[in-house]
């Protein structure tokens, strides 16, 4: 049977027409599914028993569910989320004093081969469906209310997978998350992080979702970036910059560059100068991310002195820079560590 959550509102209306029901029934069911995130037809209490039985006969729902739960000493929560086919992804709730952020996945595994990322070591099994992405958000919203007494405030597509390689489903999930008849979250509180696929960055700008954009950069030196992110040799930094400029022209939204500083890799003065030069080409800011080791020796050494110099030089150049403290490292929930590693 077909998962009812793959149907649009218009398709639901068509279905109800075929069984002799009024079109407004479609809106009722749509609200149960996407606004209330309900996974049982029997609980749709404003529908007749006969209508609920029709839905049970004709459709299924395949909700994602938390299968593994870990809570860090810093309050970060990591979920091992089981999908209907038994595959797993991970999502993370990151709390601060003023907000709770959901870091959600878009693929089982990853299509890319960034050498510093644990997820990249996994084979990409498949893209997540729209409902599987929305379920992660709804589950974390529930956890935020339960553990931190407030609803989820922010979402980042920085979990497992490259969002731009599952573009259609990610965009539709964002629409479901932000529409009034869905979860009703503000698109301004959603950030899509990409490793840099120019064509898809432009497409995201054209779709006018009003989300924020982050680029996983890590080096503005072409050769260095290609060495640590081998797939990027297909996407030169000049092409990425042209796409980012297009993004800013279309959206007016400042780009965030995500950047780790590693000893012996990107800690030289020329690396800093190259980043400043790159930033000056488009309105942007830099997040310096504390690296989280995954057992790859050459990336295990954070260059703290160089990181501090990056901050000084970026600020001197008038570029906004923030140093992001790692969260959830003790449960492998920090950036780059999501790899379906079981709790011990």
Buried (B, 14 or more C-beta within 10 A) or exposed (E): EEBBBEBEBEEBBEBBEEEEBEEEBBBBBBBBBBBEBBBEBEEBEEBEEEBBEBBEEBBEBBBBBBEBEBBBEBBBBBBBBBBBEEBBBBBBBBBEEEBBBBBBBBBBBBBBBBBBBBBBBBEBBBBBBBBBBBBBBBBBBBBBEEBBEEEBBBBBBBBBBBBBBBBEBBBBBBBBBBBEEBBEBEBEBBBBBBBBBBEBBBBBBEBEBBBBBBBBBBBBBBEBBBBBBBBBEEBBBEBBBBBBBBBBEBBEBBBBBBBBBBBEBBBBEEBBBBBBEBBEBBBBBBBBBBBBBBEEEEBBBBBEEBBEBBBEBBEEBEBBBEBEEBBBBEBBBBBBBBBBBEEE
